[in-house]
Amino acid sequence: MKIGVMQPYFLPYIGYWQLLNAVDRYVIYDDVNFIRGGWINRNRILMNGESKLINVQMHNASQNKLIKEIEILADPIYKKRLLRNIEGCYKKAPFFADALPVIENIISYNEMNLAKYLQYAISRICEYLTIDTELIVSSTLCKNNELRGQKKILEICKILDADEYFNAVGGQLLYSRADFDGQGIQLKFIKTGAIRYQQFKNEFVPDLSIIDVMMFNSVEQVKKMLEDYEVL
């Protein structure tokens, strides 16, 4: 059983979806602390050939709260403005007509809890890309929430009968192969390949939101990108 665990991010880059697609069960890690300045509530799109930040507006967000405790700011005007910005950036993209309804459905989704909102976004992108990985919400698992870091991940792996644990390559310093081996679990890391595609006539801007990938590529092309990685 291949397991991946990651915080829910707002329409993240292709590497996130590679990890999710590579495993049998993917745990949306909603019961860890919110991180300011990270990618939980924001991402980047292409505007006039350059990257531009977009975000989910939040109410009283704090690093002292768990992701599942954060609320979204109720501001329909902001959501409409965000959608207009996305439409303006990508209306001439080749797969705009296919991708926009999915993005519009996500951004317009009427959910005030940040974790549930992001969970919905993840499930909708999976549906669009025909990713059939089972999604599990961390806070629904009966586990010892006093545990932290690697110990908590190992317990999740045990609960879900994992024999392989996949993580993004950036997590190499967080985990010990010896500790995972001691629990009978293979620790593996996914390193995203040098993915490139045509973005209008601009010089390529890498690592943008999945929005950008979907606007410039067919589902079949994106599915090929999902396999473009190295396992370390």
One Martini backbone bead per residue (centre of mass of N, CA, C, O) as a GRO file, in nm:
protein
  232
    1MET     BB    1   0.092   0.040   0.027
    2LYS     BB    2   0.054   0.365  -0.088
    3ILE     BB    3   0.163   0.668   0.081
    4GLY     BB    4   0.039   1.006   0.127
    5VAL     BB    5   0.137   1.329   0.286
    6MET     BB    6  -0.046   1.648   0.286
    7GLN     BB    7  -0.113   1.949   0.271
    8PRO     BB    8  -0.342   2.173   0.184
    9TYR     BB    9  -0.356   2.337  -0.126
   10PHE     BB   10  -0.382   2.606  -0.356
   11LEU     BB   11  -0.363   2.505  -0.651
   12PRO     BB   12  -0.110   2.343  -0.715
   13TYR     BB   13   0.150   2.219  -0.844
   14ILE     BB   14   0.244   1.939  -1.022
   15GLY     BB   15   0.395   1.786  -0.788
   16TYR     BB   16   0.150   1.732  -0.610
   17TRP     BB   17   0.003   1.543  -0.825
   18GLN     BB   18   0.220   1.332  -0.847
   19LEU     BB   19   0.199   1.228  -0.561
   20LEU     BB   20  -0.103   1.162  -0.559
   21ASN     BB   21  -0.084   0.964  -0.816
   22ALA     BB   22   0.140   0.753  -0.687
   23VAL     BB   23  -0.082   0.667  -0.488
   24ASP     BB   24  -0.343   0.504  -0.312
   25ARG     BB   25  -0.316   0.700  -0.057
   26TYR     BB   26  -0.433   1.033   0.043
   27VAL     BB   27  -0.339   1.264   0.292
   28ILE     BB   28  -0.510   1.526   0.432
   29TYR     BB   29  -0.331   1.760   0.634
   30ASP     BB   30  -0.548   1.930   0.864
   31ASP     BB   31  -0.396   1.869   1.173
   32VAL     BB   32  -0.207   2.119   1.129
   33ASN     BB   33  -0.036   2.392   1.116
   34PHE     BB   34  -0.048   2.688   1.004
   35ILE     BB   35   0.126   2.862   0.727
   36ARG     BB   36   0.279   3.141   0.680
   37GLY     BB   37   0.386   3.200   0.347
   38GLY     BB   38   0.266   2.974   0.200
   39TRP     BB   39   0.043   2.732   0.007
   40ILE     BB   40  -0.242   2.704   0.137
   41ASN     BB   41  -0.366   3.016   0.031
   42ARG     BB   42  -0.163   3.009  -0.229
   43ASN     BB   43  -0.054   3.130  -0.562
   44ARG     BB   44   0.046   3.104  -0.915
   45ILE     BB   45   0.021   3.304  -1.206
   46LEU     BB   46  -0.014   3.422  -1.535
   47MET     BB   47   0.100   3.769  -1.601
   48ASN     BB   48   0.241   3.911  -1.851
   49GLY     BB   49   0.483   3.680  -1.822
   50GLU     BB   50   0.424   3.666  -1.509
   51SER     BB   51   0.414   3.615  -1.180
   52LYS     BB   52   0.108   3.582  -0.975
   53LEU     BB   53  -0.060   3.628  -0.694
   54ILE     BB   54  -0.293   3.419  -0.526
   55ASN     BB   55  -0.588   3.402  -0.297
   56VAL     BB   56  -0.721   3.316   0.015
   57GLN     BB   57  -0.931   3.457   0.219
   58MET     BB   58  -0.902   3.528   0.572
   59HIS     BB   59  -1.000   3.462   0.922
   60ASN     BB   60  -0.793   3.476   1.173
   61ALA     BB   61  -0.517   3.383   1.101
   62SER     BB   62  -0.293   3.122   1.247
   63GLN     BB   63  -0.014   2.937   1.366
   64ASN     BB   64  -0.202   2.842   1.625
   65LYS     BB   65  -0.362   2.697   1.405
   66LEU     BB   66  -0.531   2.482   1.244
   67ILE     BB   67  -0.638   2.434   0.936
   68LYS     BB   68  -0.934   2.337   1.032
   69GLU     BB   69  -0.966   2.637   1.196
   70ILE     BB   70  -0.991   2.794   0.938
   71GLU     BB   71  -1.134   3.083   0.794
   72ILE     BB   72  -1.316   3.226   0.548
   73LEU     BB   73  -1.374   3.508   0.383
   74ALA     BB   74  -1.670   3.676   0.321
   75ASP     BB   75  -1.618   3.757  -0.040
   76PRO     BB   76  -1.768   3.772  -0.340
   77ILE     BB   77  -1.613   4.000  -0.480
   78TYR     BB   78  -1.334   3.870  -0.471
   79LYS     BB   79  -1.402   3.615  -0.634
   80LYS     BB   80  -1.483   3.765  -0.892
   81ARG     BB   81  -1.209   3.906  -0.931
   82LEU     BB   82  -1.039   3.652  -0.951
   83LEU     BB   83  -1.183   3.534  -1.200
   84ARG     BB   84  -1.123   3.772  -1.387
   85ASN     BB   85  -0.818   3.746  -1.377
   86ILE     BB   86  -0.801   3.461  -1.492
   87GLU     BB   87  -0.948   3.521  -1.754
   88GLY     BB   88  -0.753   3.745  -1.853
   89CYS     BB   89  -0.494   3.557  -1.860
   90TYR     BB   90  -0.652   3.284  -2.028
   91LYS     BB   91  -0.854   3.336  -2.277
   92LYS     BB   92  -0.613   3.241  -2.503
   93ALA     BB   93  -0.600   2.967  -2.417
   94PRO     BB   94  -0.644   2.646  -2.547
   95PHE     BB   95  -0.800   2.532  -2.250
   96PHE     BB   96  -1.007   2.733  -2.127
   97ALA     BB   97  -1.293   2.597  -2.173
   98ASP     BB   98  -1.221   2.344  -1.994
   99ALA     BB   99  -1.097   2.475  -1.720
  100LEU     BB  100  -1.276   2.707  -1.609
  101PRO     BB  101  -1.522   2.556  -1.478
  102VAL     BB  102  -1.350   2.430  -1.254
  103ILE     BB  103  -1.235   2.689  -1.128
  104GLU     BB  104  -1.507   2.826  -1.078
  105ASN     BB  105  -1.623   2.608  -0.889
  106ILE     BB  106  -1.409   2.638  -0.671
  107ILE     BB  107  -1.412   2.945  -0.603
  108SER     BB  108  -1.742   2.937  -0.558
  109TYR     BB  109  -1.739   2.771  -0.322
  110ASN     BB  110  -1.959   2.720  -0.033
  111GLU     BB  111  -1.696   2.750   0.201
  112MET     BB  112  -1.552   2.847   0.520
  113ASN     BB  113  -1.363   2.613   0.543
  114LEU     BB  114  -1.048   2.568   0.443
  115ALA     BB  115  -1.008   2.259   0.437
  116LYS     BB  116  -1.274   2.194   0.281
  117TYR     BB  117  -1.217   2.370   0.038
  118LEU     BB  118  -0.949   2.226  -0.047
  119GLN     BB  119  -1.065   1.945  -0.070
  120TYR     BB  120  -1.254   2.012  -0.302
  121ALA     BB  121  -1.040   2.106  -0.501
  122ILE     BB  122  -0.888   1.838  -0.517
  123SER     BB  123  -1.128   1.662  -0.615
  124ARG     BB  124  -1.181   1.822  -0.881
  125ILE     BB  125  -0.906   1.782  -1.013
  126CYS     BB  126  -0.912   1.476  -1.008
  127GLU     BB  127  -1.157   1.450  -1.189
  128TYR     BB  128  -1.041   1.598  -1.439
  129LEU     BB  129  -0.768   1.397  -1.435
  130THR     BB  130  -0.841   1.104  -1.349
  131ILE     BB  131  -0.786   1.063  -1.039
  132ASP     BB  132  -0.812   0.758  -0.814
  133THR     BB  133  -0.724   0.839  -0.551
  134GLU     BB  134  -0.753   0.806  -0.221
  135LEU     BB  135  -0.915   1.022   0.004
  136ILE     BB  136  -0.784   1.142   0.324
  137VAL     BB  137  -0.862   1.274   0.635
  138SER     BB  138  -0.674   1.314   0.907
  139SER     BB  139  -0.902   1.396   1.130
  140THR     BB  140  -1.051   1.100   1.088
  141LEU     BB  141  -0.827   0.970   1.238
  142CYS     BB  142  -0.731   0.736   1.481
  143LYS     BB  143  -0.501   0.920   1.678
  144ASN     BB  144  -0.204   1.062   1.802
  145ASN     BB  145  -0.198   1.418   1.842
  146GLU     BB  146   0.082   1.445   2.007
  147LEU     BB  147   0.226   1.392   1.774
  148ARG     BB  148   0.522   1.453   1.568
  149GLY     BB  149   0.609   1.443   1.265
  150GLN     BB  150   0.733   1.141   1.200
  151LYS     BB  151   0.559   0.993   1.412
  152LYS     BB  152   0.287   1.067   1.283
  153ILE     BB  153   0.337   0.942   1.006
  154LEU     BB  154   0.385   0.652   1.104
  155GLU     BB  155   0.104   0.614   1.223
  156ILE     BB  156  -0.053   0.652   0.963
  157CYS     BB  157   0.080   0.419   0.814
  158LYS     BB  158  -0.021   0.197   1.006
  159ILE     BB  159  -0.328   0.247   0.981
  160LEU     BB  160  -0.293   0.212   0.642
  161ASP     BB  161  -0.092  -0.018   0.565
  162ALA     BB  162   0.195   0.066   0.495
  163ASP     BB  163   0.494   0.001   0.268
  164GLU     BB  164   0.479   0.299   0.141
  165TYR     BB  165   0.641   0.628   0.147
  166PHE     BB  166   0.554   0.939   0.005
  167ASN     BB  167   0.755   1.226  -0.095
  168ALA     BB  168   0.881   1.508  -0.134
  169VAL     BB  169   1.205   1.607  -0.188
  170GLY     BB  170   1.199   1.837   0.039
  171GLY     BB  171   1.174   1.596   0.281
  172GLN     BB  172   1.458   1.456   0.335
  173LEU     BB  173   1.527   1.603   0.625
  174LEU     BB  174   1.265   1.479   0.793
  175TYR     BB  175   1.361   1.178   0.727
  176SER     BB  176   1.418   0.828   0.817
  177ARG     BB  177   1.498   0.535   0.677
  178ALA     BB  178   1.555   0.365   0.930
  179ASP     BB  179   1.278   0.415   1.067
  180PHE     BB  180   1.106   0.297   0.839
  181ASP     BB  181   1.241   0.021   0.817
  182GLY     BB  182   1.167  -0.057   1.117
  183GLN     BB  183   0.844  -0.057   1.005
  184GLY     BB  184   0.830  -0.171   0.702
  185ILE     BB  185   0.902   0.104   0.533
  186GLN     BB  186   0.927   0.268   0.238
  187LEU     BB  187   1.125   0.545   0.150
  188LYS     BB  188   1.006   0.802  -0.078
  189PHE     BB  189   1.101   1.029  -0.350
  190ILE     BB  190   0.981   1.304  -0.544
  191LYS     BB  191   1.118   1.420  -0.860
  192THR     BB  192   1.067   1.660  -1.064
  193GLY     BB  193   1.077   1.733  -1.371
  194ALA     BB  194   1.148   1.925  -1.667
  195ILE     BB  195   0.880   2.097  -1.704
  196ARG     BB  196   0.738   2.193  -2.026
  197TYR     BB  197   0.551   2.464  -2.190
  198GLN     BB  198   0.338   2.654  -2.366
  199GLN     BB  199   0.322   3.021  -2.302
  200PHE     BB  200   0.251   3.132  -2.546
  201LYS     BB  201   0.537   3.363  -2.615
  202ASN     BB  202   0.683   3.301  -2.364
  203GLU     BB  203   0.882   3.264  -2.123
  204PHE     BB  204   0.919   3.020  -1.914
  205VAL     BB  205   0.716   2.958  -1.615
  206PRO     BB  206   0.762   2.789  -1.337
  207ASP     BB  207   0.562   2.653  -1.084
  208LEU     BB  208   0.273   2.683  -1.126
  209SER     BB  209  -0.030   2.647  -1.116
  210ILE     BB  210  -0.258   2.420  -1.230
  211ILE     BB  211  -0.402   2.625  -1.398
  212ASP     BB  212  -0.180   2.662  -1.612
  213VAL     BB  213  -0.165   2.370  -1.708
  214MET     BB  214  -0.470   2.348  -1.797
  215MET     BB  215  -0.471   2.588  -2.007
  216PHE     BB  216  -0.213   2.453  -2.194
  217ASN     BB  217  -0.344   2.155  -2.143
  218SER     BB  218  -0.440   1.860  -2.177
  219VAL     BB  219  -0.527   1.589  -2.007
  220GLU     BB  220  -0.324   1.403  -2.151
  221GLN     BB  221  -0.076   1.583  -2.100
  222VAL     BB  222  -0.091   1.593  -1.792
  223LYS     BB  223  -0.067   1.285  -1.743
  224LYS     BB  224   0.224   1.276  -1.844
  225MET     BB  225   0.339   1.470  -1.627
  226LEU     BB  226   0.269   1.284  -1.379
  227GLU     BB  227   0.522   1.085  -1.484
  228ASP     BB  228   0.749   1.323  -1.452
  229TYR     BB  229   0.963   1.140  -1.254
  230GLU     BB  230   1.169   1.073  -0.967
  231VAL     BB  231   1.277   0.807  -0.762
  232LEU     BB  232   1.458   0.819  -0.432
   0.00000   0.00000   0.00000
